[in-house]
Amino acid sequence: MPLHHNVKQVTDRIRHRSQALRAAYLRRVESAAGEGAARGRVSCTNLAHVAAAAPGDDKFKLREQRLPNLAIVSSYNDMLSAHQPYERYPTLIRAAARRAGATAQVAGGVPAMCDGVTQGQPGMELSLFSRDIIAMSTAVALSHNVFDGVLCLGVCDKIVPGLLMGALQFGHLPAIFVPAGPMATGLSNKEKAQVRQRHAQGLVDREELLESEMRSYHGPGTCTFYGTANSNQLLMEIMGLHLPGSAFVSPDTPLRDALTAAAASRAAQISRLGLDGQGREYTPLAQVIDERAIVNGIVGLLATGGSTNHTIHLVAIARAAGIVIDWDDFDALSAVVPLLARIYPNGAADINHFHAAGGTGFLIRELLDVGLLHDDVRTVAGEGLRHYTGEPFLDGERLVWRPAPATSGDAAVLRPADAAFSADGGLRLLRGNLGRAVIKVSAVAEEHRSVTAPAAVFDSQEALIAAYRAGTLDRDFIAVLRFQGPRANGMPELHQLMPVLGALQDAGRRVALVTDGRLSGASGKVPAAIHVWPEAIAQGPISRLRDGDLLRLDAAQGQLEALVPAEEWAARVPAALPAPPDAADSGRALLGWARRLAGDAERGGMIADPFIDPTHEGDLA
């Protein structure tokens, strides 16, 4: 099947737009590459430090400098369920590397905070910036320059984008992402959401809410709804950075361990040295992540109704590779990419159900067969994305791949392209006199996709929730929550608003949300214009809104408008940033520099832009 003309057009536009920056990036990568083992280019003293604590045979191999040494960059901690399984991975990886004749060392760790723990808490204001700090931490780990390949251990929210952004600064090295897998299915997401909404209405107590949550989040592995964490895993697969079919294999199983070991030996095999010192399959990360891979990532996100966070993270990932994308690219692709999966919050199923129905192999094959993905890409599994239309299994103790199922195991969860849930991807760009924003409508009923109503303006989540509890929001309105952008307070996710607004919508009220903050996987049945920029602290138009202003949010027409007379609108004085609360700081003060440097949402909200010198604005191409 030839490539769809819209996909080709968007790819060509990105390639043209990125020409200077991409060339500058590739020059950097080329200058960092060298012949032979990386550790052979450091001094004897440097190398002695590298090998000092290695066991005998590893020490000999490191000194010999003939076969690859792999870096393990891990986000392990045992508070975060998705990353708890990583405790065992370094041992598995080192053993697999040794069997292949290589060595592997833990090069460094990166922070891994959990948005599920920090939702609605002061710590959530560190969340977005943790991505760029993870990128910096990854770069620090790899800066020793004694590695020939990288294994990145990460799953959730900002962690995978940060690891990839950091690894791309060492794009001359091959990099494989090694997932940990989702936790077993617990309480259904629909039941969990209902209990949350009933608690917001005061109909169930905290004890019943806690019981519901603990039945939902109950063991090792990723949360099973299709938020940013599982969207990350889908993207790493469709962008060619996982071993095929490995995204959603359960933790602590023989198949999961076999995939982890195989990732280690494959990373050695695709290094410049290879497993025979020849490097015949050398696959540097810079050649995997190009314009085609980024477009494939966007298509995969749209086809599955993935996290809106990636309208920020994919921008930042692309930028780290010298590629410039914007929300027009997402919008143009969304118009032609069908929705092939319904996973909560876009359906009742969880990620385990999606995997059982055919998973990534089925999805990728369907998209390739209708020309919506670039097949002519490099991946860690070899040339071409067709490698990713299979699924792994164990034949005795041998890891092998077979074709993905020919038909979906459950058409309510996963469908072929000719029987899609909808003809488009459900992600829209909104424009108007309030700026630019994105909206995810794949879970929003048709009758709720356009709302015209008076504004109810708030400067904090707490103020909106207090108004709901006081009974003043029992009406039609569009909630405006401002001063939630990167420069104001780090752009926290606003999950705790969803039960409140969902309850009002269920009661027959016409409601919507407009915010310069984020929602991510909580983007569900309530229409929400998110990531609005310019943000309020930059005196964006959202800062001029007043209670009672008539607003129009129309997803079908792509409109986000304040219906205020032009003269009155022009005369409005922007609201000022409210004073931060006196509550515990939770590290917020340490990131004042990050808020000052942060870019707009459509530029990825970046504080660690490798192509911007903060002393003078402008690309350093």
C-alpha positions in Angstrom: 0.0 0.0 0.0 1.5 3.4 -1.0 1.9 6.0 1.8 -1.2 8.0 2.4 -0.8 11.4 0.7 -1.6 13.3 4.0 1.0 11.4 5.9 3.5 12.1 3.1 2.6 15.7 3.0 3.0 16.2 6.8 6.3 14.3 6.8 7.6 16.5 3.9 6.5 19.6 5.7 8.3 18.6 8.9 11.4 17.6 7.0 11.5 21.0 5.2 10.8 22.9 8.4 13.5 21.0 10.3 16.2 21.1 7.7 18.7 23.4 9.4 18.1 22.1 12.9 18.3 18.4 11.8 21.5 19.0 10.0 23.0 20.7 13.0 21.9 17.7 15.2 23.4 15.1 12.8 26.7 17.1 12.7 26.9 16.8 16.5 26.2 13.1 16.4 28.7 12.5 13.7 31.4 14.4 15.6 30.7 12.3 18.7 31.0 9.0 16.9 34.3 7.2 16.6 35.9 4.0 15.6 36.3 1.0 18.0 35.2 0.7 21.6 34.2 4.0 23.2 36.3 3.2 26.3 39.3 2.9 24.0 39.2 6.6 23.5 39.7 7.5 27.2 42.9 7.6 29.2 44.3 4.6 31.1 43.3 6.3 34.4 39.8 6.9 33.1 39.5 3.2 32.0 40.9 1.9 35.3 38.0 3.8 37.1 35.5 2.2 34.8 36.7 -1.3 35.4 37.7 -1.0 39.1 34.6 -2.6 40.6 33.8 -5.0 37.8 34.0 -8.8 38.5 37.0 -10.6 37.0 35.8 -11.6 33.6 34.1 -8.3 33.0 37.2 -6.5 34.0 39.2 -8.5 31.4 36.6 -7.7 28.7 36.6 -4.0 29.6 40.4 -3.9 29.4 40.5 -5.8 26.1 38.2 -3.3 24.4 37.1 -5.6 21.7 33.3 -6.1 22.4 30.6 -3.6 23.5 30.0 -2.2 27.0 26.3 -1.3 27.5 25.0 1.5 29.7 21.9 0.8 31.8 20.0 4.0 32.7 17.3 3.1 35.2 14.3 4.8 36.7 14.0 2.2 39.4 12.3 2.9 42.7 10.0 0.7 44.7 7.4 3.3 45.6 6.3 3.5 41.9 4.5 0.3 40.9 5.4 0.7 37.2 9.1 0.8 38.0 9.3 -1.6 41.0 10.0 -4.5 38.6 13.2 -2.8 37.4 14.9 -3.9 40.7 15.8 -7.2 39.0 16.7 -5.9 35.5 20.4 -5.0 36.0 21.1 -8.6 37.0 19.2 -10.0 34.1 20.8 -7.6 31.7 24.4 -8.1 32.9 23.9 -11.9 32.7 22.5 -11.7 29.1 25.3 -9.3 28.0 27.9 -11.8 29.4 26.3 -14.7 27.5 26.6 -12.6 24.4 30.3 -11.8 25.1 29.6 -8.2 26.1 29.5 -6.2 29.4 26.8 -4.0 30.9 27.0 -1.5 33.7 24.5 0.7 35.5 25.5 4.1 34.2 23.1 6.1 36.3 19.6 6.5 37.7 17.0 9.1 36.9 14.2 10.4 39.1 10.8 8.8 38.6 8.0 10.7 40.3 4.4 9.4 40.1 1.7 11.8 38.9 -0.8 9.4 40.5 0.7 10.2 43.9 1.2 13.9 43.4 -2.2 14.7 41.8 -3.7 17.8 43.5 -0.6 18.1 45.7 2.1 20.8 45.7 4.6 18.2 44.3 2.6 18.1 41.0 4.2 21.5 40.1 7.5 19.6 39.7 6.1 17.0 37.3 6.5 18.5 33.8 10.0 19.8 34.6 11.0 16.4 35.9 11.0 15.3 32.3 13.9 17.7 31.3 15.7 16.9 34.6 15.5 13.2 33.6 16.9 14.1 30.2 19.8 15.9 31.9 20.3 13.0 34.3 20.4 10.6 31.4 23.1 12.8 29.7 25.1 12.9 32.9 25.0 9.1 33.1 26.2 8.7 29.5 28.7 11.6 29.7 31.4 9.1 30.9 31.7 8.2 27.2 32.7 4.6 27.8 29.6 2.9 26.4 28.7 1.4 23.1 25.0 1.1 23.6 22.2 2.1 25.9 19.4 0.3 27.6 16.8 2.7 29.0 14.6 1.4 31.8 11.5 3.6 32.1 7.7 3.4 31.8 5.7 6.4 33.1 4.6 9.9 32.2 7.7 12.2 32.0 10.2 9.4 32.4 10.2 7.8 29.0 10.3 11.2 27.1 13.1 12.4 29.4 15.1 9.3 28.9 14.7 9.6 25.1 15.6 13.3 25.0 18.7 12.6 27.0 19.7 9.5 25.0 19.3 11.5 21.7 22.2 13.7 22.8 24.3 10.6 22.4 22.6 9.7 19.1 25.7 7.9 17.9 24.9 5.1 20.3 22.1 2.5 19.7 19.4 2.7 22.4 16.7 0.1 23.3 13.9 0.9 25.7 13.1 -1.9 28.0 9.6 -1.9 29.5 8.3 -3.5 32.7 4.7 -4.2 31.7 1.3 -3.4 33.1 -0.1 -4.7 36.4 -2.8 -7.3 36.4 -6.4 -6.1 35.8 -8.1 -5.0 39.0 -11.3 -3.1 39.6 -12.7 -1.9 36.2 -11.9 1.7 35.3 -15.6 2.4 34.8 -16.3 1.3 38.4 -13.4 3.3 39.7 -14.5 6.5 37.9 -18.1 6.1 39.2 -16.9 5.8 42.8 -14.7 9.0 42.3 -17.6 10.9 40.9 -19.9 9.7 43.7 -17.3 10.8 46.3 -17.1 14.3 44.6 -20.9 14.5 45.1 -20.6 13.5 48.7 -22.4 10.2 48.2 -19.6 7.9 49.4 -17.1 8.4 52.2 -13.3 8.4 52.1 -13.1 4.8 53.3 -15.1 3.5 50.3 -13.1 5.7 47.9 -9.8 4.3 49.3 -11.1 0.7 49.0 -12.0 1.4 45.3 -8.6 2.9 44.6 -6.6 0.1 46.2 -8.6 -2.5 44.2 -7.6 -0.5 41.1 -3.9 0.0 41.9 -2.9 -3.2 43.6 0.4 -4.7 42.4 3.6 -4.2 40.5 3.3 -2.8 37.0 1.9 0.1 35.1 -1.6 1.5 35.9 -3.9 -0.3 33.4 -5.8 2.6 32.0 -4.5 4.2 28.8 -2.9 7.3 30.1 0.6 8.7 29.5 2.5 5.7 30.8 0.9 3.2 28.5 0.9 5.7 25.6 4.7 6.0 26.2 5.0 2.2 25.7 2.9 2.3 22.5 5.0 5.1 21.1 8.3 3.3 21.9 7.0 0.3 20.0 5.7 2.1 16.9 8.8 4.3 16.8 11.0 1.2 16.7 12.7 1.5 20.1 11.3 -1.7 21.8 11.8 -5.2 20.8 8.6 -6.0 18.9 5.5 -6.8 20.9 7.2 -6.2 24.3 5.2 -3.1 25.4 2.4 -4.8 27.4 3.8 -8.1 28.5 3.2 -8.6 32.3 6.0 -8.0 34.8 7.8 -10.9 36.5 6.9 -13.5 34.0 9.2 -15.8 32.0 8.3 -14.0 28.7 9.0 -10.6 30.3 12.4 -11.8 31.5 13.2 -13.4 28.1 12.4 -10.1 26.4 14.6 -8.2 28.8 17.6 -10.5 28.2 17.0 -10.3 24.5 17.1 -6.5 24.6 20.5 -6.7 26.2 22.0 -9.0 23.5 20.3 -7.0 20.7 21.7 -3.7 22.0 25.2 -5.3 21.9 24.5 -6.7 18.4 23.5 -3.3 16.9 26.4 -1.4 18.5 29.3 -0.2 16.3 31.3 -3.2 17.5 28.6 -5.8 17.2 29.1 -9.2 18.8 32.0 -10.0 16.5 33.9 -6.7 16.6 32.6 -5.9 13.1 29.3 -4.0 13.8 27.5 -5.1 10.6 24.1 -4.1 12.1 25.2 -0.8 13.6 21.9 1.1 14.3 22.6 4.5 16.1 19.6 6.1 17.8 19.9 9.2 15.6 19.0 7.1 12.5 16.0 5.4 14.3 14.5 8.7 15.4 14.0 10.7 12.2 11.0 12.6 10.7 9.3 9.3 9.7 9.6 7.8 13.2 8.1 11.0 14.7 5.2 10.9 12.3 4.7 7.2 13.0 4.5 8.1 16.7 1.8 10.7 16.1 -0.2 8.3 14.0 0.0 5.6 16.7 -1.1 8.0 19.3 -4.1 9.1 17.3 -5.1 5.7 16.2 -5.4 4.6 19.9 -6.8 7.8 21.5 -3.6 8.2 23.5 -2.5 10.7 26.1 -2.8 14.4 25.2 0.5 14.9 27.1 2.2 13.8 23.9 1.2 17.0 22.2 3.9 18.4 24.5 6.3 15.4 24.9 6.5 14.4 21.2 7.3 18.0 20.4 10.2 18.0 22.9 11.4 14.5 21.8 11.5 15.6 18.2 13.3 18.9 19.1 16.0 16.9 20.9 16.6 15.2 17.6 16.6 18.4 15.6 13.1 17.9 14.3 10.4 20.6 14.5 6.7 19.6 14.8 3.7 21.6 15.9 0.0 21.0 16.7 -0.9 21.7 13.0 0.9 18.4 12.3 -1.2 16.5 14.9 -4.4 18.1 13.6 -3.7 17.3 9.9 -2.9 13.7 10.7 -5.9 13.3 13.1 -8.2 14.1 10.1 -7.1 10.9 8.3 -6.1 8.5 11.0 -9.0 6.3 12.1 -9.5 5.4 15.8 -8.8 1.6 16.0 -8.8 1.1 19.8 -11.1 1.9 22.6 -9.2 1.7 25.9 -10.2 3.6 29.1 -10.9 6.6 29.2 -12.0 6.2 25.6 -13.7 2.9 26.3 -14.3 0.3 29.0 -11.3 -2.0 28.4 -7.9 -1.7 30.0 -4.5 -2.1 28.4 -4.3 -5.9 29.2 -7.6 -6.3 27.3 -6.1 -4.4 24.3 -3.0 -6.6 24.4 -5.1 -9.8 24.5 -7.2 -8.6 21.6 -4.2 -8.4 19.3 -2.2 -5.5 20.8 0.5 -3.5 19.0 1.2 -6.1 16.4 -2.4 -6.1 15.1 -2.6 -2.3 15.3 0.7 -1.7 13.4 -0.1 -4.2 10.7 -3.5 -2.5 10.1 -2.0 1.0 9.9 0.8 -0.2 7.6 -1.7 -2.0 5.3 -3.7 1.2 4.7 -0.6 3.4 4.2 -0.8 5.4 7.4 2.7 4.5 8.7 6.2 4.7 7.2 7.5 1.2 6.8 10.9 2.3 5.4 12.3 3.1 8.8 15.3 1.8 10.8 14.3 0.1 14.1 16.2 -1.7 16.8 14.8 -4.9 15.4 16.1 -4.3 11.8 15.1 -2.4 8.7 11.4 -1.8 8.3 8.4 -1.4 10.6 7.0 -4.8 9.5 9.1 -6.3 12.2 6.5 -4.9 14.6 3.6 -6.8 13.2 4.4 -9.9 15.2 4.1 -11.0 18.8 6.6 -12.7 21.0 6.1 -16.0 22.8 8.2 -18.7 24.4 8.7 -22.0 22.5 10.0 -24.0 25.5 12.8 -21.6 26.7 13.4 -20.1 23.2 12.1 -16.6 22.5 10.4 -16.4 19.1 7.9 -14.2 17.2 4.8 -15.2 15.3 2.4 -13.0 13.2 -0.1 -11.0 15.2 -3.6 -12.4 15.1 -5.4 -12.0 11.7 -8.6 -10.9 13.4 -9.2 -8.9 16.6 -9.9 -11.0 19.7 -12.5 -8.4 20.7 -14.0 -5.9 18.3 -15.3 -3.7 21.2 -11.6 -3.0 22.0 -9.5 -3.3 18.8 -10.7 -3.1 15.2 -9.3 -3.4 11.7 -8.9 -0.1 9.7 -12.0 -0.9 7.5 -14.2 -1.1 10.6 -12.8 1.7 12.7 -14.6 3.2 15.7 -14.3 6.6 14.0 -12.8 7.9 10.8 -10.5 10.3 12.6 -8.2 10.3 15.6 -10.2 12.5 17.8 -7.5 15.1 18.6 -8.2 18.6 17.4 -6.4 21.9 17.3 -8.5 24.8 18.6 -7.8 28.4 17.5 -9.4 31.8 18.2 -9.0 35.0 20.1 -8.1 32.9 23.2 -5.0 31.5 21.5 -4.2 27.9 20.5 -5.2 24.8 22.4 -5.8 21.1 21.9 -8.8 19.0 22.7 -9.3 15.2 22.7 -12.8 14.3 21.7 -12.5 10.5 21.2 -14.3 10.0 24.6 -16.6 13.0 24.3 -20.1 12.3 23.0 -21.1 14.2 19.9 -23.7 16.3 21.7 -21.0 17.6 24.1 -18.4 18.6 21.5 -19.7 22.2 21.1 -20.5 24.3 24.2 -21.4 28.0 24.3 -21.8 29.2 27.8 -20.7 31.9 30.3 -17.3 31.7 31.8 -16.6 30.8 35.4 -13.1 32.0 36.0 -10.7 30.4 38.6 -7.1 30.7 39.4 -6.7 27.4 41.2 -8.2 23.9 41.2 -9.1 24.4 44.9 -11.2 27.5 44.1 -13.2 25.6 41.5 -13.8 22.6 43.7 -14.9 24.9 46.6 -17.4 26.6 44.3 -18.8 23.3 43.3 -19.2 22.2 46.9 -20.8 25.6 47.7 -23.5 24.8 45.0 -22.7 27.8 42.9 -21.8 25.8 39.7 -25.2 24.0 39.3 -25.7 25.7 35.9 -24.4 25.8 32.3 -20.8 27.2 32.2 -17.4 26.9 30.8 -14.8 26.6 33.6 -11.7 28.7 32.9 -8.7 27.6 35.0 -5.8 29.8 34.3 -2.2 30.4 35.7 -1.6 26.6 35.2 0.9 26.9 32.4 4.6 26.0 32.5 5.8 29.5 33.5 3.1 30.0 36.2 3.3 26.8 38.2 4.9 24.1 36.1 1.7 23.0 34.3 0.2 20.4 36.7 -2.3 17.9 35.5 -5.8 18.7 36.6 -7.3 15.2 37.2 -9.2 16.1 40.3 -11.5 18.4 38.3 -12.9 15.5 36.2 -15.2 14.0 38.8 -16.7 17.4 39.6 -17.3 18.4 36.0 -18.4 14.9 35.0 -21.1 14.9 37.7 -22.4 18.2 36.5 -22.5 17.0 32.9 -24.3 13.8 34.0 -26.9 16.0 35.8 -27.7 17.7 32.4 -25.6 20.8 32.7 -23.6 21.9 29.6 -20.1 22.3 30.9 -16.6 22.4 29.5 -13.1 23.3 30.6 -10.6 25.9 29.2 -7.1 25.9 30.8 -3.5 26.6 30.2 -2.8 23.4 32.3 -2.8 19.7 31.4 -5.2 16.7 31.7 -3.4 13.8 30.0 -5.2 10.4 30.5 -8.0 12.2 32.4 -9.1 13.7 29.1 -12.5 11.9 29.0 -16.1 12.7 28.6 -16.0 16.4 29.5 -14.9 18.7 26.6 -11.6 20.3 27.6 -9.5 22.9 25.7 -6.1 22.3 27.3 -2.5 23.6 26.9 -3.9 27.0 26.0 -1.1 29.3 24.9 0.0 32.0 25.3 -0.5 31.2 28.9 -2.0 33.5 31.5 1.3 34.6 33.1 2.6 35.7 29.7 -0.5 37.9 29.5 -2.1 35.6 27.1 -5.8 36.3 26.2 -7.0 33.8 28.8 -5.8 36.3 31.4 -8.3 38.9 30.1 -11.4 36.7 30.8 -13.9 37.7 33.4 -16.8 35.8 35.0 -19.8 35.8 32.8 -18.0 36.4 29.5 -19.7 34.3 26.8 -17.3 31.6 25.4 -17.6 29.2 22.5 -15.7 25.9 22.5 -16.5 24.1 19.2 -14.4 21.0 18.5 -15.9 20.4 15.1 -15.1 23.8 13.8 -11.8 24.1 15.8 -12.9 27.3 17.5 -12.0 28.7 20.9 -13.5 32.2 21.2 -14.4 34.8 23.8 -17.6 36.4 22.4 -16.7 39.8 23.9 -17.0 43.1 21.9 -13.7 43.9 20.3 -13.3 47.3 21.9 -14.0 46.0 25.3 -11.7 43.0 24.8 -8.8 45.3 23.7 -9.2 47.5 26.7 -9.1 44.7 29.2 -6.2 44.6 31.6 -4.6 41.1 32.0 -5.1 39.6 35.5 -2.0 39.2 37.6 -0.5 36.0 38.9 -2.0 35.2 42.3 0.4 34.7 45.2 1.4 31.1 45.7 -0.2 29.3 48.6 1.4 29.2 52.0 1.2 25.4 52.0 4.3 23.2 52.1 6.6 24.0 49.2 7.5 20.4 48.2 10.5 21.7 46.3 8.7 24.3 44.2 11.2 27.0 45.2 14.1 25.0 43.8 12.5 25.1 40.3 12.0 28.9 40.0 14.7 28.9 37.3 12.7 26.3 35.4 9.6 28.3 35.4 11.5 31.3 34.1 13.1 29.3 31.2 10.1 27.2 30.2 8.9 27.4 26.7 5.3 27.5 25.5 3.2 24.3 25.5 3.4 24.0 21.7 7.2 24.2 21.9 7.1 21.3 24.4 7.3 23.4 27.6 11.1 22.7 27.5 13.6 24.0 29.9 16.5 21.9 28.4 16.4 22.8 24.8 19.6 21.7 23.2 19.2 24.2 20.4 18.5 27.4 22.4 21.0 29.5 24.2 19.0 31.1 27.1 21.3 34.1 27.0 19.9 35.1 23.6 16.7 33.7 22.1 17.3 31.9 18.8 18.1 28.5 17.3 21.7 27.5 17.4 21.5 25.6 14.1 
